[in-house]
């Protein structure tokens, strides 16, 4: 599927000498040129499951079929779907004039949720809404999306660019992503499998990721911080804006590889993508009511950006933990006898792994208890 051309009104043929679509702020030629320019970016993410459908109105992907090319066949496949955006982090990208990592954020916000269910990412679609077609900006955005898909092992199957002058003022834009994956029903994660004694492992985040940027922007305004300034106590080589635009870490490849290495035993009881709501708020969603996760706050050191924001903005530690990931971007609850092996496999896959704590029988309503704060 070629990327769909920008959304336009149905009637684009003015009377001779009359008002044109370009006069109204929408360039058909620019939209067509952009759609044609990114075909190579999309094709780099395509594997043998993708069916060529140039000029089609939708993308095509084989879920599974009887060919030796695929060693695994699904007996009871369940489709898993996610959608998300990047939020107000986009505004920092606009202020910095840097767009190439925002597409990675977009993919990560979707596929990191998807793999929590034990699913393998299959395909990704993006939606970009802009006041006008800016070839350089849009190409950078889609380049980031394609890179995120490549790293996650899913196909960028298509997308939509909506050119809407009057809805979005100059310099503003929005983007959303949609991901679909598949999981064998009996392999899907299930919170009811969590038991007392299970070990909670945390995977390091790359920084703020893509949640809490309304608070980040408020801190910047209150403390009169400069995005293009280097603050040595934060990072001696990168500006504040560059630190904040560090893309969300993609965990899909590591998690899928881990799950594939245990084809029979279900050693992972539950997982959680740590987004808005912080570590406690998201891990709690993956636990049954009769257990609690008891975590050690000293098991990891939050990246410097969080202390920097807290100090410059006068944000309480409690509020920081409630809004941000604080350095833990993903969690796994695993059987205790396999904790060392899982930690080793994830470390080999490139993750920084922390042993955060363990699951205990609940003394009340369950949830997450953080010791040492």
VOROTOR-718725 format. One line per field, with one value per residue (C-alpha): x, y, z; residue number from 1; residue in one letter. Coordinates in Angstrom, 2 decimals. Layout:
! residues N
c1	(X/...)
c2	(Y/...)
c3	(Z/...)
seq	(NUM/...)
type	(A/...)
//
This chain:
! residues 373
c1	(0.00/1.37/0.83/-2.54/-2.45/-3.49/-7.20/-8.97/-12.46/-14.29/-14.65/-11.24/-12.01/-12.69/-14.35/-11.96/-10.30/-11.95/-10.59/-8.28/-7.53/-4.00/-5.52/-7.36/-4.08/-3.93/-1.35/-2.33/1.02/2.98/0.87/1.33/5.07/5.37/3.36/5.60/8.82/8.45/7.80/11.36/11.08/8.00/9.41/12.40/10.00/8.26/8.87/7.50/4.10/3.37/1.55/2.30/-0.69/0.64/-2.13/-4.51/-6.81/-5.56/-2.48/-2.38/-0.57/-0.76/-1.55/-0.35/-0.34/0.90/4.37/7.71/8.81/7.01/8.11/5.41/1.70/-1.00/-3.59/-5.78/-4.59/-5.85/-5.34/-4.13/-4.54/-3.24/-3.46/-1.66/0.06/3.11/1.30/2.76/6.31/5.53/5.70/9.25/10.15/8.66/10.53/13.79/13.09/13.89/11.36/13.30/12.91/9.21/8.20/10.16/8.20/4.97/5.79/7.06/3.93/1.90/4.07/5.32/1.68/1.01/3.79/2.53/-0.18/2.47/1.82/4.14/3.80/2.69/1.83/1.75/-0.18/0.35/-1.83/-0.27/-2.32/-0.64/-1.60/0.31/2.65/6.21/8.28/11.29/9.31/6.99/9.85/11.67/8.56/7.92/11.62/11.35/8.20/9.93/12.95/10.72/8.94/12.24/13.52/10.23/9.93/6.61/5.66/4.80/1.85/0.47/-0.70/-2.65/-1.58/-4.34/-3.58/-5.95/-5.20/-7.38/-7.62/-3.90/-2.08/1.33/3.91/1.41/0.72/-0.41/0.36/-1.22/-0.27/-2.12/-0.52/-1.82/-0.18/-1.02/-0.70/-1.55/-4.47/-2.89/0.29/-1.45/-0.39/-2.94/-2.72/-4.35/-1.10/0.75/1.66/3.37/7.10/7.23/10.07/9.53/12.14/12.39/13.90/15.59/13.92/15.83/14.54/11.20/9.82/6.51/4.43/4.26/5.37/2.68/4.40/7.82/6.74/5.34/8.69/10.52/8.26/8.37/12.15/12.76/14.85/16.28/15.88/19.04/21.19/23.56/23.10/26.28/24.59/22.13/24.32/27.67/27.36/23.68/21.23/18.13/16.00/18.13/17.89/14.11/13.71/15.55/13.12/11.06/12.87/11.45/11.11/9.24/12.19/13.65/10.31/9.27/12.66/12.38/8.89/9.86/12.69/10.12/7.79/6.19/6.76/4.98/7.62/6.36/3.33/2.59/4.10/3.53/4.56/5.33/3.68/1.47/0.66/4.18/5.58/2.99/-0.03/0.87/2.24/-0.89/-2.99/-1.19/-1.78/-4.75/-6.35/-5.06/-1.36/0.89/4.21/6.71/9.46/12.74/13.16/16.92/17.10/17.80/19.00/16.61/18.25/19.46/16.65/14.08/16.01/16.70/13.00/12.01/14.53/13.94/10.17/9.75/7.89/7.45/8.92/5.42/4.20/7.27/6.62/2.94/3.61/6.89/8.50/11.47/13.86/11.86/10.13/8.89/8.26/8.04/6.71/8.47/8.60/11.38/13.23/13.56/14.38/18.14/17.74/15.27/17.54/20.47/18.48/17.22/20.68/22.08/19.33/20.65/18.38/19.49/17.66/16.93/15.53/12.90/11.23/8.78/5.11/3.56/0.11/-1.94/-2.69/-5.83/-6.60/-3.23/-1.40/2.20/4.19/7.45/9.85/12.55/10.76)
c2	(0.00/3.39/6.03/7.65/11.16/14.05/14.25/16.71/17.92/15.96/18.84/20.25/21.63/25.39/27.27/28.96/31.90/31.02/30.19/27.16/24.57/25.99/29.41/27.77/26.49/22.90/21.92/18.78/18.65/18.91/16.17/13.85/14.49/13.68/10.47/9.35/10.27/7.94/4.64/3.47/4.20/2.03/-0.82/-1.13/-2.30/-4.90/-8.59/-11.55/-11.24/-7.94/-8.18/-5.54/-3.29/-0.11/2.37/0.42/1.90/-0.35/-2.36/-6.16/-8.51/-12.28/-13.28/-16.84/-19.35/-22.79/-22.17/-23.41/-19.80/-19.57/-22.16/-21.09/-21.37/-20.03/-22.57/-20.07/-16.60/-13.49/-10.08/-7.35/-3.68/-0.43/3.24/6.20/9.48/11.41/14.17/17.58/16.33/17.34/20.99/20.59/19.00/22.01/24.45/22.61/22.11/18.43/15.86/12.70/10.99/11.75/8.93/6.48/7.77/7.16/3.54/2.89/4.18/1.64/-1.47/-1.29/-1.58/-4.33/-6.67/-6.43/-8.84/-11.28/-10.32/-10.10/-6.73/-7.22/-3.87/-0.16/2.76/6.45/9.53/12.96/16.17/19.36/22.88/22.39/19.87/20.56/17.98/18.09/17.92/15.14/13.11/13.35/12.24/9.24/8.34/8.05/5.94/3.61/3.29/2.47/-0.17/-1.64/-1.93/-3.47/-5.98/-4.72/-3.42/0.21/-0.73/2.69/5.97/9.15/12.78/15.29/18.77/21.05/24.78/26.67/23.72/23.62/26.97/27.28/25.39/23.08/19.46/16.19/12.53/9.26/5.63/2.35/-1.05/-4.58/-7.75/-11.40/-13.79/-17.45/-17.42/-19.79/-17.68/-14.40/-12.82/-13.17/-11.33/-14.30/-16.24/-13.90/-15.65/-14.72/-15.23/-14.05/-11.64/-8.15/-7.12/-3.58/-2.48/0.91/3.73/6.08/9.13/10.87/8.89/10.43/11.04/14.00/16.64/19.09/19.13/19.27/22.32/23.93/23.44/24.95/27.99/28.42/28.08/29.99/27.18/27.27/24.23/25.05/25.51/22.91/22.46/20.68/19.16/17.48/16.60/18.21/17.54/17.77/20.65/20.37/20.02/17.18/15.33/15.72/14.60/11.33/8.85/6.39/3.08/0.27/-2.97/-5.03/-6.86/-7.88/-9.03/-10.98/-12.70/-13.60/-15.05/-17.08/-18.68/-20.30/-22.12/-24.36/-22.93/-19.70/-18.19/-14.59/-14.04/-10.43/-7.35/-3.59/-0.65/2.24/5.35/8.06/7.11/5.99/2.68/1.97/3.01/0.87/-2.22/-2.36/-2.79/-6.09/-7.62/-9.50/-8.02/-10.66/-9.81/-6.79/-5.93/-4.89/-2.91/-1.46/2.19/1.79/-0.94/1.61/5.18/7.47/9.31/12.85/14.47/13.60/15.20/18.19/18.69/18.17/20.69/23.35/23.06/22.46/19.22/16.84/13.33/11.90/13.89/12.92/9.22/9.63/11.36/9.96/6.55/7.65/5.43/2.21/1.92/-1.66/-4.37/-8.14/-10.39/-13.75/-17.09/-16.99/-20.05/-18.36/-14.81/-15.15/-16.67/-14.01/-11.26/-12.75/-13.07/-9.49/-8.18/-10.02/-8.42/-4.99/-4.11/-2.76/-4.94/-4.21/-6.65/-4.38/-6.64/-9.48/-10.37/-11.02/-11.91/-8.77/-7.26/-5.55/-4.48/-5.29/-2.96/-1.72/-0.80/1.10/0.75/3.28/6.48)
c3	(0.00/-0.96/1.68/1.19/-0.13/2.14/2.98/0.74/-0.02/-2.73/-5.19/-6.11/-9.59/-9.47/-12.27/-14.66/-12.93/-9.61/-6.21/-6.10/-3.45/-3.21/-2.49/0.42/1.80/0.53/-2.09/-4.01/-5.76/-2.49/-0.92/-3.86/-3.90/-0.19/-0.52/-3.37/-1.56/1.43/-0.33/0.26/4.00/4.24/2.16/4.49/7.20/5.01/5.48/3.52/5.19/3.42/0.08/-2.52/-3.10/-4.68/-5.27/-3.09/-0.49/2.33/3.26/3.10/5.47/5.82/9.40/8.85/6.02/5.19/3.84/5.13/5.28/8.63/11.14/13.60/12.88/15.15/16.31/18.15/17.11/18.90/17.33/19.69/18.76/20.28/19.45/21.01/20.35/21.48/23.38/24.04/23.50/19.91/20.93/22.18/18.86/17.07/19.29/18.67/14.96/15.51/14.30/13.45/16.85/17.39/15.04/17.21/20.21/18.35/17.54/21.05/22.73/20.78/20.48/24.08/25.14/22.64/23.80/27.39/26.24/25.01/21.39/18.42/16.59/12.99/11.47/12.15/10.66/11.34/11.05/10.63/10.83/9.62/8.52/5.26/3.68/4.78/2.93/5.24/8.48/7.32/5.87/9.23/11.09/8.84/8.86/12.65/12.38/9.92/12.20/15.16/13.11/11.92/15.48/16.64/13.81/12.46/9.03/8.38/6.22/5.40/6.83/6.33/6.07/6.79/5.49/7.43/7.30/9.73/12.12/12.88/12.97/11.35/13.37/15.04/14.13/15.64/15.07/16.15/15.68/15.37/15.88/15.44/16.72/17.28/20.19/20.66/23.09/25.59/25.56/26.33/29.62/32.40/35.75/37.47/36.96/39.32/42.56/45.84/45.44/41.83/41.11/39.65/37.09/35.73/32.42/32.31/30.46/28.18/30.07/30.26/27.28/26.09/29.21/31.56/29.09/30.14/33.54/31.85/29.87/33.02/34.77/31.80/31.90/35.69/35.92/32.67/31.29/27.75/25.53/23.56/26.69/28.10/31.86/33.07/36.13/33.77/30.80/29.97/26.23/25.28/25.57/27.72/24.60/23.26/26.58/26.68/23.05/23.69/22.10/24.10/24.44/22.31/24.29/21.70/20.15/23.52/24.93/21.82/21.70/25.38/25.05/21.98/23.95/26.27/23.91/26.55/30.01/30.87/33.05/32.68/34.91/33.93/32.31/32.36/30.19/32.55/31.13/32.64/36.21/36.96/38.11/40.78/38.72/35.72/37.48/39.62/36.46/35.81/39.25/40.74/43.84/46.26/45.88/46.16/44.59/47.24/45.53/46.76/45.78/46.11/43.46/40.73/40.30/38.37/35.45/36.17/34.18/36.84/39.71/37.46/36.75/40.39/41.70/39.03/39.22/42.94/42.17/45.09/44.98/45.28/42.29/40.25/40.90/40.03/36.68/35.34/34.84/37.00/35.08/34.80/31.42/31.51/34.13/34.09/36.84/36.50/38.27/40.92/39.59/36.17/37.34/36.86/33.40/32.29/33.60/31.68/28.43/28.61/29.44/26.43/24.32/25.32/28.23/31.58/34.10/37.76/40.31/41.83/44.36/44.70/44.87/48.28/49.51/49.91/53.26/52.12/48.56/47.01/44.65/44.73/47.82/47.35/50.27/51.05/49.98)
seq	(1/2/3/4/5/6/7/8/9/10/11/12/13/14/15/16/17/18/19/20/21/22/23/24/25/26/27/28/29/30/31/32/33/34/35/36/37/38/39/40/41/42/43/44/45/46/47/48/49/50/51/52/53/54/55/56/57/58/59/60/61/62/63/64/65/66/67/68/69/70/71/72/73/74/75/76/77/78/79/80/81/82/83/84/85/86/87/88/89/90/91/92/93/94/95/96/97/98/99/100/101/102/103/104/105/106/107/108/109/110/111/112/113/114/115/116/117/118/119/120/121/122/123/124/125/126/127/128/129/130/131/132/133/134/135/136/137/138/139/140/141/142/143/144/145/146/147/148/149/150/151/152/153/154/155/156/157/158/159/160/161/162/163/164/165/166/167/168/169/170/171/172/173/174/175/176/177/178/179/180/181/182/183/184/185/186/187/188/189/190/191/192/193/194/195/196/197/198/199/200/201/202/203/204/205/206/207/208/209/210/211/212/213/214/215/216/217/218/219/220/221/222/223/224/225/226/227/228/229/230/231/232/233/234/235/236/237/238/239/240/241/242/243/244/245/246/247/248/249/250/251/252/253/254/255/256/257/258/259/260/261/262/263/264/265/266/267/268/269/270/271/272/273/274/275/276/277/278/279/280/281/282/283/284/285/286/287/288/289/290/291/292/293/294/295/296/297/298/299/300/301/302/303/304/305/306/307/308/309/310/311/312/313/314/315/316/317/318/319/320/321/322/323/324/325/326/327/328/329/330/331/332/333/334/335/336/337/338/339/340/341/342/343/344/345/346/347/348/349/350/351/352/353/354/355/356/357/358/359/360/361/362/363/364/365/366/367/368/369/370/371/372/373)
type	(X/X/X/X/X/X/X/X/X/X/X/X/X/X/X/X/X/X/X/X/X/X/X/X/X/X/X/X/X/X/X/X/X/X/X/X/X/X/X/X/X/X/X/X/X/X/X/X/X/X/X/X/X/X/X/X/X/X/X/X/X/X/X/X/X/X/X/X/X/X/X/X/X/X/X/X/X/X/X/X/X/X/X/X/X/X/X/X/X/X/X/X/X/X/X/X/X/X/X/X/X/X/X/X/X/X/X/X/X/X/X/X/X/X/X/X/X/X/X/X/X/X/X/X/X/X/X/X/X/X/X/X/X/X/X/X/X/X/X/X/X/X/X/X/X/X/X/X/X/X/X/X/X/X/X/X/X/X/X/X/X/X/X/X/X/X/X/X/X/X/X/X/X/X/X/X/X/X/X/X/X/X/X/X/X/X/X/X/X/X/X/X/X/X/X/X/X/X/X/X/X/X/X/X/X/X/X/X/X/X/X/X/X/X/X/X/X/X/X/X/X/X/X/X/X/X/X/X/X/X/X/X/X/X/X/X/X/X/X/X/X/X/X/X/X/X/X/X/X/X/X/X/X/X/X/X/X/X/X/X/X/X/X/X/X/X/X/X/X/X/X/X/X/X/X/X/X/X/X/X/X/X/X/X/X/X/X/X/X/X/X/X/X/X/X/X/X/X/X/X/X/X/X/X/X/X/X/X/X/X/X/X/X/X/X/X/X/X/X/X/X/X/X/X/X/X/X/X/X/X/X/X/X/X/X/X/X/X/X/X/X/X/X/X/X/X/X/X/X/X/X/X/X/X/X/X/X/X/X/X/X/X/X/X/X/X/X/X/X/X/X/X/X)
//
